[in-house]
Amino acid sequence: MKPETFLPDDYRPAEDEPFMNDRQTEYFRRKLIAWKNDLLAESRDTIEALQEATRNIPDVTDRASEETDRALELRTRDRQRKLVAKIDSALRRIEEGEYGYCEVTGEPISLKRLDARPIATMSLEAQERHERREKVHRDD
């Protein structure tokens, strides 16, 4: 187990420091863990709300509206469940020392991109190429 890295509350990764040094790695690890905890808390709240909301609504329109809301909420939670899996994968890459590097080119992913999308696995250029290829194949 690595000793904990000191990280000031106002720390932001900078381009002028070594890429994925201990401070940057710790910054992204904490960011990912906080994001995951927020998603899990929202899921718990949804489960509690759905359990409490089970009731018999006599009006058909009201019942349909509530079912639509419930379906939308469940779809959102399913997307968040997949996001939690991606966060876990990013945390695993941090532990293995692979975090922050493009899985296609092996080049560093920009700090701005990682800060905006900490689960990114490709550099912006590789992601754009991937999306263009995907679009071309989808049009076929």
DSSP file with accessible surface (Angstrom, degrees, kcal/mol):
  #  RESIDUE AA STRUCTURE BP1 BP2  ACC     N-H-->O    O-->H-N    N-H-->O    O-->H-N    TCO  KAPPA ALPHA  PHI   PSI    X-CA   Y-CA   Z-CA
    1    1 A M              0   0  238      0, 0.0     3,-0.1     0, 0.0     0, 0.0   0.000 360.0 360.0 360.0 128.7    0.0    0.0    0.0
    2    2 A K        -     0   0  128      1,-0.1     3,-0.1     3,-0.0     2,-0.1  -0.468 360.0-104.7 -74.7 143.6    1.4    3.4   -1.0
    3    3 A P        -     0   0  111      0, 0.0    -1,-0.1     0, 0.0     2,-0.1  -0.411  49.3 -92.5 -64.9 148.4    1.6    6.2    1.5
    4    4 A E        -     0   0  153      1,-0.1     2,-0.4    -3,-0.1    22,-0.0  -0.361  38.6-126.8 -66.3 137.7   -1.1    8.8    1.0
    5    5 A T        -     0   0   22     17,-0.1     2,-0.2    -2,-0.1    -1,-0.1  -0.718  20.7-119.7 -87.2 130.6   -0.1   11.7   -1.1
    6    6 A F        -     0   0  163     -2,-0.4    20,-0.1     1,-0.0    -1,-0.0  -0.521  35.9-180.0 -69.0 133.1   -0.6   15.2    0.3
    7    7 A L        -     0   0   14     -2,-0.2    -1,-0.0    19,-0.1    -2,-0.0  -0.930  22.7-134.3-139.5 110.3   -3.0   17.1   -1.9
    8    8 A P    >   -     0   0   36      0, 0.0     3,-1.7     0, 0.0     0, 0.0  -0.293  25.8-116.6 -60.2 151.4   -4.0   20.7   -1.1
    9    9 A D  T 3  S+     0   0  165      1,-0.3     0, 0.0     3,-0.0     0, 0.0   0.810 115.1  48.1 -59.7 -30.6   -7.8   21.4   -1.4
   10   10 A D  T 3  S+     0   0  134      2,-0.0    -1,-0.3     0, 0.0     2,-0.1   0.285  82.7 134.8 -96.3  12.9   -7.2   23.9   -4.2
   11   11 A Y    <   +     0   0   16     -3,-1.7    -4,-0.0    12,-0.0     0, 0.0  -0.357  26.8 176.5 -66.5 135.7   -4.8   21.6   -6.2
   12   12 A R        -     0   0  148     -2,-0.1    12,-0.1     0, 0.0    -2,-0.0  -0.993  37.3-105.3-135.0 133.8   -5.4   21.4  -10.0
   13   13 A P        -     0   0   23      0, 0.0     2,-0.3     0, 0.0     6,-0.0  -0.287  39.3-155.8 -57.4 140.9   -3.1   19.4  -12.3
   14   14 A A    >   -     0   0   36      4,-0.1     3,-1.3     1,-0.1    10,-0.1  -0.920  23.9-130.0-124.3 149.9   -0.8   21.6  -14.3
   15   15 A E  T 3  S+     0   0  134     -2,-0.3     4,-0.1     1,-0.2    -1,-0.1   0.723 103.3  66.1 -67.1 -22.1    0.9   21.0  -17.7
   16   16 A D  T 3  S+     0   0  147      2,-0.1    -1,-0.2     3,-0.0     3,-0.0   0.399  90.1  75.8 -87.1   5.7    4.3   22.1  -16.2
   17   17 A E  S <  S-     0   0   39     -3,-1.3     3,-0.1     1,-0.1     4,-0.0  -0.768 101.9 -76.7-109.7 160.7    4.6   19.2  -13.8
   18   18 A P    >   -     0   0   97      0, 0.0     3,-1.3     0, 0.0     6,-0.2  -0.298  59.9-100.5 -56.8 135.8    5.5   15.6  -14.7
   19   19 A F  T 3  S-     0   0   56      1,-0.3    -4,-0.1    -4,-0.1    -3,-0.0  -0.364  98.6  -1.4 -64.4 133.1    2.5   13.8  -16.3
   20   20 A M  T 3  S+     0   0   26     -2,-0.1    -1,-0.3     1,-0.1    79,-0.1   0.836  88.2 165.1  52.6  43.4    0.6   11.5  -13.9
   21   21 A N    <>  -     0   0   35     -3,-1.3     4,-2.7     1,-0.1     5,-0.3  -0.156  57.8 -85.1 -71.1 178.6    2.9   12.2  -11.0
   22   22 A D  H  > S+     0   0   94      1,-0.2     4,-2.5     2,-0.2     5,-0.2   0.879 129.4  50.1 -58.1 -39.3    1.7   11.1   -7.5
   23   23 A R  H  > S+     0   0   99      2,-0.2     4,-2.5     1,-0.2    -1,-0.2   0.922 112.7  45.4 -68.2 -43.6   -0.3   14.4   -7.0
   24   24 A Q  H  > S+     0   0    1     -6,-0.2     4,-2.5     2,-0.2     5,-0.2   0.934 113.7  49.9 -64.0 -44.4   -2.1   14.2  -10.3
   25   25 A T  H  X S+     0   0   20     -4,-2.7     4,-2.5     1,-0.2    -2,-0.2   0.931 112.7  46.6 -59.9 -45.0   -2.8   10.5   -9.8
   26   26 A E  H  X S+     0   0   16     -4,-2.5     4,-2.7    -5,-0.3     5,-0.2   0.898 109.5  55.3 -65.4 -38.6   -4.2   11.2   -6.4
   27   27 A Y  H  X S+     0   0   22     -4,-2.5     4,-2.2     1,-0.2    -2,-0.2   0.950 112.9  40.9 -57.9 -50.2   -6.2   14.1   -7.7
   28   28 A F  H  X S+     0   0    0     -4,-2.5     4,-2.7     2,-0.2     5,-0.2   0.884 112.3  55.5 -70.5 -34.5   -8.0   12.0  -10.3
   29   29 A R  H  X S+     0   0   67     -4,-2.5     4,-2.5    -5,-0.2    -2,-0.2   0.958 111.5  44.0 -60.9 -47.8   -8.4    9.0   -7.9
   30   30 A R  H  X S+     0   0   83     -4,-2.7     4,-2.6     1,-0.2     5,-0.2   0.894 112.6  52.3 -64.4 -39.3  -10.2   11.3   -5.4
   31   31 A K  H  X S+     0   0   67     -4,-2.2     4,-2.2    -5,-0.2    -1,-0.2   0.927 111.7  46.1 -62.7 -43.8  -12.3   12.9   -8.2
   32   32 A L  H  X S+     0   0    0     -4,-2.7     4,-2.6     2,-0.2    -2,-0.2   0.912 112.7  49.6 -65.9 -42.4  -13.4    9.4   -9.5
   33   33 A I  H  X S+     0   0   56     -4,-2.5     4,-2.7    -5,-0.2    -2,-0.2   0.924 111.2  49.1 -64.3 -42.7  -14.2    8.1   -6.0
   34   34 A A  H  X S+     0   0   50     -4,-2.6     4,-2.3     2,-0.2    -1,-0.2   0.922 112.0  49.3 -62.8 -41.5  -16.3   11.2   -5.2
   35   35 A W  H  X S+     0   0   67     -4,-2.2     4,-2.3    -5,-0.2    -2,-0.2   0.934 111.9  48.4 -62.8 -45.6  -18.2   10.9   -8.5
   36   36 A K  H  X S+     0   0   52     -4,-2.6     4,-2.6     1,-0.2     5,-0.2   0.926 110.3  51.0 -61.8 -44.6  -18.8    7.2   -7.8
   37   37 A N  H  X S+     0   0   89     -4,-2.7     4,-2.2     1,-0.2    -1,-0.2   0.895 109.5  50.9 -61.6 -39.0  -20.0    7.9   -4.3
   38   38 A D  H  X S+     0   0   98     -4,-2.3     4,-2.3     2,-0.2    -1,-0.2   0.928 111.3  47.9 -62.8 -44.7  -22.4   10.6   -5.6
   39   39 A L  H  X S+     0   0    7     -4,-2.3     4,-2.1     1,-0.2    -2,-0.2   0.910 112.0  49.1 -63.7 -41.4  -23.8    8.2   -8.2
   40   40 A L  H  X S+     0   0   59     -4,-2.6     4,-2.3     2,-0.2    -1,-0.2   0.889 110.1  51.5 -67.1 -36.8  -24.3    5.4   -5.6
   41   41 A A  H  X S+     0   0   32     -4,-2.2     4,-2.4    -5,-0.2    -1,-0.2   0.915 109.4  50.3 -65.0 -42.0  -26.1    7.8   -3.2
   42   42 A E  H  X S+     0   0   77     -4,-2.3     4,-2.3     1,-0.2    -2,-0.2   0.899 109.5  51.7 -62.5 -39.3  -28.4    8.8   -6.0
   43   43 A S  H  X S+     0   0   31     -4,-2.1     4,-2.5     2,-0.2    -2,-0.2   0.918 109.0  49.6 -63.7 -43.5  -29.2    5.2   -6.7
   44   44 A R  H  X S+     0   0  137     -4,-2.3     4,-2.5     1,-0.2    -2,-0.2   0.924 110.7  50.6 -61.0 -42.3  -30.0    4.5   -3.1
   45   45 A D  H  X S+     0   0   97     -4,-2.4     4,-2.6     1,-0.2    -2,-0.2   0.901 110.2  50.3 -61.9 -40.2  -32.3    7.5   -3.1
   46   46 A T  H  X S+     0   0   10     -4,-2.3     4,-2.9     2,-0.2     5,-0.2   0.932 109.6  49.9 -64.2 -45.0  -34.0    6.3   -6.2
   47   47 A I  H  X S+     0   0   94     -4,-2.5     4,-2.2     1,-0.2    -2,-0.2   0.938 112.7  47.1 -60.3 -45.7  -34.5    2.8   -4.7
   48   48 A E  H  X S+     0   0  103     -4,-2.5     4,-2.2     1,-0.2    -1,-0.2   0.925 113.2  48.8 -61.7 -43.6  -36.0    4.3   -1.6
   49   49 A A  H  X S+     0   0   53     -4,-2.6     4,-2.2     1,-0.2    -2,-0.2   0.903 111.2  49.6 -64.7 -39.8  -38.3    6.6   -3.6
   50   50 A L  H  < S+     0   0   39     -4,-2.9     4,-0.4     2,-0.2    -1,-0.2   0.881 110.9  49.9 -67.6 -36.3  -39.5    3.8   -5.8
   51   51 A Q  H >< S+     0   0  137     -4,-2.2     3,-0.7    -5,-0.2    -1,-0.2   0.903 115.0  43.5 -68.3 -38.2  -40.3    1.6   -2.8
   52   52 A E  H 3< S+     0   0  156     -4,-2.2    -2,-0.2     1,-0.2    -1,-0.2   0.814 108.4  59.5 -74.3 -30.1  -42.2    4.4   -1.1
   53   53 A A  T 3< S+     0   0   31     -4,-2.2     2,-0.9    -5,-0.2    -1,-0.2   0.497  71.4 115.3 -81.2  -3.3  -44.0    5.4   -4.3
   54   54 A T    <   +     0   0  100     -3,-0.7     2,-0.3    -4,-0.4    -3,-0.0  -0.556  45.2 131.9 -70.8 106.9  -45.6    2.0   -4.8
   55   55 A R        -     0   0  167     -2,-0.9     2,-0.7     2,-0.0    -2,-0.0  -0.970  62.8 -99.0-151.9 163.7  -49.3    2.9   -4.4
   56   56 A N        -     0   0  144     -2,-0.3    -2,-0.0     2,-0.0     7,-0.0  -0.802  34.0-169.6 -93.8 112.9  -52.6    2.4   -6.1
   57   57 A I        -     0   0   21     -2,-0.7     6,-0.1     1,-0.1    -2,-0.0  -0.913   7.9-162.2-105.0 115.9  -53.5    5.4   -8.3
   58   58 A P        +     0   0  115      0, 0.0     2,-0.4     0, 0.0    -1,-0.1   0.853  67.6  84.6 -68.1 -34.8  -57.1    5.2   -9.5
   59   59 A D     >  -     0   0   77      1,-0.2     4,-2.4     2,-0.1     5,-0.2  -0.555  69.5-150.1 -75.1 124.8  -56.8    7.8  -12.3
   60   60 A V  H  > S+     0   0  101     -2,-0.4     4,-2.6     1,-0.2     5,-0.2   0.893  95.1  50.6 -62.7 -41.1  -55.5    6.1  -15.4
   61   61 A T  H  > S+     0   0  102      2,-0.2     4,-2.4     1,-0.2    -1,-0.2   0.928 111.7  47.0 -65.4 -44.4  -53.7    9.3  -16.7
   62   62 A D  H  > S+     0   0   92      2,-0.2     4,-2.4     1,-0.2    -1,-0.2   0.903 112.5  50.3 -63.2 -40.8  -52.0    9.9  -13.4
   63   63 A R  H  X S+     0   0  105     -4,-2.4     4,-2.5     2,-0.2    -2,-0.2   0.926 110.6  49.0 -64.1 -43.2  -50.9    6.3  -13.2
   64   64 A A  H  X S+     0   0   52     -4,-2.6     4,-2.3     1,-0.2    -2,-0.2   0.911 110.9  50.7 -62.6 -40.9  -49.5    6.4  -16.8
   65   65 A S  H  X S+     0   0   63     -4,-2.4     4,-2.3     1,-0.2    -1,-0.2   0.921 111.0  48.0 -63.6 -43.3  -47.6    9.6  -15.9
   66   66 A E  H  X S+     0   0   33     -4,-2.4     4,-2.5     2,-0.2    -2,-0.2   0.897 110.9  51.0 -65.9 -38.9  -46.1    8.0  -12.8
   67   67 A E  H  X S+     0   0   98     -4,-2.5     4,-2.6     2,-0.2    -1,-0.2   0.898 109.6  50.7 -65.0 -39.0  -45.1    4.9  -14.8
   68   68 A T  H  X S+     0   0   92     -4,-2.3     4,-2.4     2,-0.2    -2,-0.2   0.928 111.3  48.0 -63.2 -45.4  -43.4    7.1  -17.4
   69   69 A D  H  X S+     0   0   99     -4,-2.3     4,-2.4     1,-0.2    -2,-0.2   0.913 112.3  49.5 -60.5 -42.1  -41.5    9.0  -14.7
   70   70 A R  H  X S+     0   0   53     -4,-2.5     4,-2.6     2,-0.2    -2,-0.2   0.915 110.0  50.1 -65.6 -42.3  -40.5    5.7  -13.1
   71   71 A A  H  X S+     0   0   50     -4,-2.6     4,-2.3     2,-0.2    -1,-0.2   0.915 111.3  49.1 -63.4 -41.3  -39.3    4.3  -16.4
   72   72 A L  H  X S+     0   0   87     -4,-2.4     4,-2.4     2,-0.2    -2,-0.2   0.923 111.0  50.2 -63.5 -43.0  -37.2    7.4  -17.1
   73   73 A E  H  X S+     0   0   65     -4,-2.4     4,-2.4     1,-0.2    -2,-0.2   0.917 111.2  48.4 -62.8 -42.3  -35.7    7.2  -13.6
   74   74 A L  H  X S+     0   0   90     -4,-2.6     4,-2.0     2,-0.2    -1,-0.2   0.887 110.0  51.5 -67.0 -36.9  -34.8    3.6  -14.1
   75   75 A R  H  X S+     0   0  142     -4,-2.3     4,-2.1     2,-0.2    -1,-0.2   0.916 110.2  49.7 -65.7 -40.4  -33.2    4.3  -17.5
   76   76 A T  H  X S+     0   0   37     -4,-2.4     4,-2.2     1,-0.2    -2,-0.2   0.925 110.6  49.9 -62.4 -44.0  -31.2    7.1  -15.9
   77   77 A R  H  X S+     0   0   43     -4,-2.4     4,-2.2     1,-0.2    -1,-0.2   0.863 107.4  54.6 -65.4 -33.5  -30.0    4.8  -13.1
   78   78 A D  H  X S+     0   0   60     -4,-2.0     4,-2.0     2,-0.2    -1,-0.2   0.921 108.2  48.5 -66.6 -41.6  -29.1    2.1  -15.7
   79   79 A R  H  X S+     0   0  139     -4,-2.1     4,-1.9     1,-0.2    -2,-0.2   0.908 112.0  49.9 -61.6 -40.1  -26.9    4.6  -17.5
   80   80 A Q  H  X S+     0   0   30     -4,-2.2     4,-2.4     2,-0.2    -2,-0.2   0.864 105.5  56.6 -68.7 -32.6  -25.3    5.6  -14.1
   81   81 A R  H  X S+     0   0  145     -4,-2.2     4,-1.7     1,-0.2    -1,-0.2   0.927 108.6  47.0 -62.6 -41.8  -24.7    1.9  -13.3
   82   82 A K  H  X S+     0   0  112     -4,-2.0     4,-1.7     1,-0.2    -1,-0.2   0.878 109.8  54.0 -66.5 -35.8  -22.7    1.6  -16.5
   83   83 A L  H  X S+     0   0   32     -4,-1.9     4,-2.4     2,-0.2    -2,-0.2   0.900 104.0  54.9 -65.3 -38.8  -20.9    4.8  -15.6
   84   84 A V  H  X S+     0   0   21     -4,-2.4     4,-2.8     1,-0.2    -1,-0.2   0.908 106.0  52.7 -61.6 -38.6  -19.9    3.3  -12.2
   85   85 A A  H  X S+     0   0   57     -4,-1.7     4,-2.0     1,-0.2    -1,-0.2   0.906 109.5  48.6 -64.2 -38.9  -18.4    0.4  -14.0
   86   86 A K  H  X S+     0   0  111     -4,-1.7     4,-2.2     2,-0.2    -2,-0.2   0.876 110.5  51.2 -68.0 -36.4  -16.3    2.8  -16.1
   87   87 A I  H  X S+     0   0    0     -4,-2.4     4,-2.7     2,-0.2    -2,-0.2   0.931 109.2  50.5 -64.8 -44.8  -15.3    4.7  -13.0
   88   88 A D  H  X S+     0   0   50     -4,-2.8     4,-2.2     1,-0.2    -2,-0.2   0.900 109.7  51.3 -59.0 -39.5  -14.2    1.3  -11.4
   89   89 A S  H  X S+     0   0   40     -4,-2.0     4,-2.3     2,-0.2    -1,-0.2   0.913 109.7  49.2 -64.6 -41.2  -12.2    0.6  -14.6
   90   90 A A  H  X S+     0   0    0     -4,-2.2     4,-2.1     2,-0.2    -2,-0.2   0.914 110.2  50.8 -65.0 -40.9  -10.5    4.0  -14.4
   91   91 A L  H  X S+     0   0   27     -4,-2.7     4,-2.2     2,-0.2    -1,-0.2   0.894 109.3  51.5 -63.4 -37.5   -9.6    3.4  -10.7
   92   92 A R  H  X S+     0   0  131     -4,-2.2     4,-2.0     1,-0.2    -2,-0.2   0.914 107.8  51.8 -64.7 -40.9   -8.2    0.0  -11.7
   93   93 A R  H  X>S+     0   0   34     -4,-2.3     5,-2.6     1,-0.2     6,-1.2   0.877 107.4  53.5 -64.5 -34.5   -6.0    1.8  -14.4
   94   94 A I  H ><5S+     0   0   13     -4,-2.1     3,-1.2     4,-0.2    -1,-0.2   0.950 109.3  48.0 -62.4 -47.6   -4.8    4.2  -11.7
   95   95 A E  H 3<5S+     0   0  148     -4,-2.2    -2,-0.2     1,-0.3    -1,-0.2   0.855 114.0  47.0 -61.8 -33.1   -3.7    1.3   -9.5
   96   96 A E  H 3<5S-     0   0  112     -4,-2.0    -1,-0.3    -5,-0.1    -2,-0.2   0.470 113.7-116.8 -88.9  -3.0   -2.0   -0.4  -12.5
   97   97 A G  T <<5S+     0   0   59     -3,-1.2    -3,-0.2    -4,-0.6    -2,-0.1   0.673  88.6 107.4  78.4  16.9   -0.2    2.8  -13.6
   98   98 A E    > < +     0   0  104     -5,-2.6     3,-1.3    -6,-0.2    -4,-0.2   0.485  42.9 119.8-103.0  -5.7   -2.0    3.0  -16.9
   99   99 A Y  T 3  S+     0   0    5     -6,-1.2     3,-0.1     1,-0.2    22,-0.1  -0.332  70.6  25.4 -67.3 139.9   -4.4    5.9  -16.2
  100  100 A G  T 3  S+     0   0    2     20,-0.3     9,-3.5     1,-0.3     2,-0.4   0.391  95.2 107.8  93.8  -2.8   -4.1    9.0  -18.3
  101  101 A Y  B <  S-A  108   0A  88     -3,-1.3    -1,-0.3     7,-0.3     6,-0.1  -0.904  76.0-108.0-113.2 138.7   -2.7    7.3  -21.4
  102  102 A C     >  -     0   0    3      5,-3.4     4,-1.7    -2,-0.4    20,-0.3  -0.374  17.4-146.0 -63.8 130.7   -4.6    6.6  -24.6
  103  103 A E  T  4 S+     0   0  131     18,-2.9    -1,-0.2     2,-0.2    19,-0.1   0.666  97.8  43.8 -73.5 -13.9   -5.5    3.0  -25.1
  104  104 A V  T  4 S+     0   0   86     17,-0.3    -1,-0.2     3,-0.1    18,-0.1   0.894 130.9  15.8 -93.2 -50.7   -5.1    3.4  -28.8
  105  105 A T  T  4 S-     0   0   61      2,-0.2    -2,-0.2    18,-0.0    17,-0.1   0.646  87.6-130.7-100.9 -20.9   -1.9    5.4  -29.2
  106  106 A G     <  +     0   0   46     -4,-1.7    -3,-0.1     1,-0.3     3,-0.1   0.412  64.4 132.6  81.2  -2.4   -0.3    5.1  -25.8
  107  107 A E        -     0   0  120      1,-0.1    -5,-3.4    -6,-0.1    -1,-0.3  -0.439  68.2 -88.6 -78.5 155.2    0.1    8.9  -25.8
  108  108 A P  B     -A  101   0A  61      0, 0.0     2,-0.4     0, 0.0    -7,-0.3  -0.355  37.1-128.0 -62.4 140.6   -0.8   11.0  -22.7
  109  109 A I        -     0   0    1     -9,-3.5    14,-0.1    14,-0.1     5,-0.1  -0.738  39.6 -96.2 -84.6 139.0   -4.5   12.2  -22.6
  110  110 A S     >  -     0   0   58     -2,-0.4     4,-2.4     1,-0.1     5,-0.2  -0.204  23.2-127.9 -60.3 146.0   -4.6   15.9  -22.0
  111  111 A L  H  > S+     0   0    9      1,-0.2     4,-2.6     2,-0.2     5,-0.2   0.865 109.9  56.6 -62.0 -35.9   -5.1   17.0  -18.4
  112  112 A K  H  > S+     0   0  173      2,-0.2     4,-2.1     1,-0.2    -1,-0.2   0.917 108.5  46.7 -62.6 -42.5   -8.0   19.2  -19.6
  113  113 A R  H  > S+     0   0   49      1,-0.2     4,-3.1     2,-0.2    -2,-0.2   0.934 113.4  48.1 -64.9 -44.6   -9.8   16.2  -21.1
  114  114 A L  H  < S+     0   0    0     -4,-2.4    -2,-0.2     2,-0.2    -1,-0.2   0.874 110.6  51.5 -64.9 -35.6   -9.2   14.1  -18.0
  115  115 A D  H  < S+     0   0   50     -4,-2.6    -1,-0.2    -5,-0.2    -2,-0.2   0.907 116.9  39.6 -67.9 -38.1  -10.4   16.8  -15.8
  116  116 A A  H  < S+     0   0   87     -4,-2.1    -2,-0.2     1,-0.3    -1,-0.2   0.850 136.2  18.3 -77.0 -35.4  -13.6   17.2  -17.8
  117  117 A R    ><  -     0   0  110     -4,-3.1     3,-2.6    -5,-0.2    -1,-0.3  -0.681  67.6-179.7-138.2  79.0  -14.0   13.4  -18.4
  118  118 A P  T 3  S+     0   0    6      0, 0.0   -18,-0.1     0, 0.0    -4,-0.1   0.651  81.4  59.6 -62.7 -11.2  -12.0   11.5  -15.9
  119  119 A I  T 3  S+     0   0   12    -87,-0.0    -5,-0.1   -29,-0.0   -30,-0.0   0.396  75.8 134.0 -95.1   5.7  -13.1    8.1  -17.3
  120  120 A A    <   +     0   0    6     -3,-2.6   -20,-0.3    -7,-0.2   -11,-0.1  -0.230  30.6 179.8 -58.2 137.4  -11.6    9.0  -20.8
  121  121 A T        +     0   0   35      1,-0.1   -18,-2.9     2,-0.1     2,-0.3   0.422  63.7  52.5-116.0  -5.4   -9.6    6.1  -22.3
  122  122 A M  S    S-     0   0   16    -20,-0.3    -1,-0.1   -19,-0.1   -20,-0.1  -0.969  84.2-109.5-132.1 150.3   -8.6    7.8  -25.5
  123  123 A S     >  -     0   0    9     -2,-0.3     4,-2.8     1,-0.1     5,-0.2  -0.248  42.6-103.3 -65.9 164.1   -7.0   11.1  -26.4
  124  124 A L  H  > S+     0   0   82      1,-0.2     4,-2.6     2,-0.2     5,-0.2   0.922 122.6  49.7 -58.6 -41.9   -9.2   13.6  -28.1
  125  125 A E  H  > S+     0   0  111      1,-0.2     4,-2.4     2,-0.2    -1,-0.2   0.924 112.2  46.6 -65.0 -44.7   -7.8   12.9  -31.5
  126  126 A A  H  > S+     0   0    2      2,-0.2     4,-2.5     1,-0.2    -1,-0.2   0.901 112.4  51.3 -65.1 -38.4   -8.1    9.1  -31.1
  127  127 A Q  H  X S+     0   0   39     -4,-2.8     4,-2.6     2,-0.2    -2,-0.2   0.922 109.8  49.3 -64.3 -43.0  -11.7    9.6  -29.9
  128  128 A E  H  X S+     0   0   87     -4,-2.6     4,-2.4    -5,-0.2    -2,-0.2   0.916 111.7  48.5 -63.5 -43.2  -12.6   11.8  -32.8
  129  129 A R  H  X S+     0   0   94     -4,-2.4     4,-2.5     2,-0.2     5,-0.2   0.927 112.0  50.5 -60.6 -43.4  -11.1    9.2  -35.3
  130  130 A H  H  X S+     0   0   64     -4,-2.5     4,-2.5     1,-0.2    -2,-0.2   0.924 111.4  47.3 -60.0 -45.4  -13.1    6.4  -33.5
  131  131 A E  H  X S+     0   0   99     -4,-2.6     4,-2.4     2,-0.2    -1,-0.2   0.875 110.6  51.8 -68.3 -36.0  -16.3    8.4  -33.7
  132  132 A R  H  X S+     0   0  147     -4,-2.4     4,-2.4     2,-0.2    -1,-0.2   0.935 111.9  46.4 -64.6 -44.1  -15.8    9.2  -37.4
  133  133 A R  H  X S+     0   0  127     -4,-2.5     4,-2.4     1,-0.2     5,-0.2   0.917 112.1  51.5 -62.5 -40.9  -15.2    5.5  -38.2
  134  134 A E  H  X S+     0   0   92     -4,-2.5     4,-2.1    -5,-0.2    -1,-0.2   0.912 110.1  49.0 -62.1 -42.5  -18.3    4.6  -36.1
  135  135 A K  H  X S+     0   0  118     -4,-2.4     4,-1.8     2,-0.2    -1,-0.2   0.914 110.4  50.7 -64.7 -42.3  -20.4    7.1  -38.1
  136  136 A V  H  X S+     0   0   84     -4,-2.4     4,-0.7     1,-0.2    -2,-0.2   0.936 113.2  45.1 -62.0 -44.4  -19.1    5.8  -41.4
  137  137 A H  H  < S+     0   0  126     -4,-2.4     3,-0.4     1,-0.2    -1,-0.2   0.840 110.2  54.7 -70.9 -31.1  -20.0    2.2  -40.5
  138  138 A R  H  < S+     0   0  163     -4,-2.1    -1,-0.2     1,-0.2    -2,-0.2   0.846 104.3  55.1 -68.8 -34.3  -23.3    3.2  -39.1
  139  139 A D  H  <        0   0  108     -4,-1.8    -1,-0.2    -5,-0.2    -2,-0.2   0.698 360.0 360.0 -72.1 -17.6  -24.2    4.9  -42.4
  140  140 A D     <        0   0  153     -4,-0.7    -3,-0.0    -3,-0.4    -4,-0.0  -0.177 360.0 360.0 -70.8 360.0  -23.5    1.6  -44.3
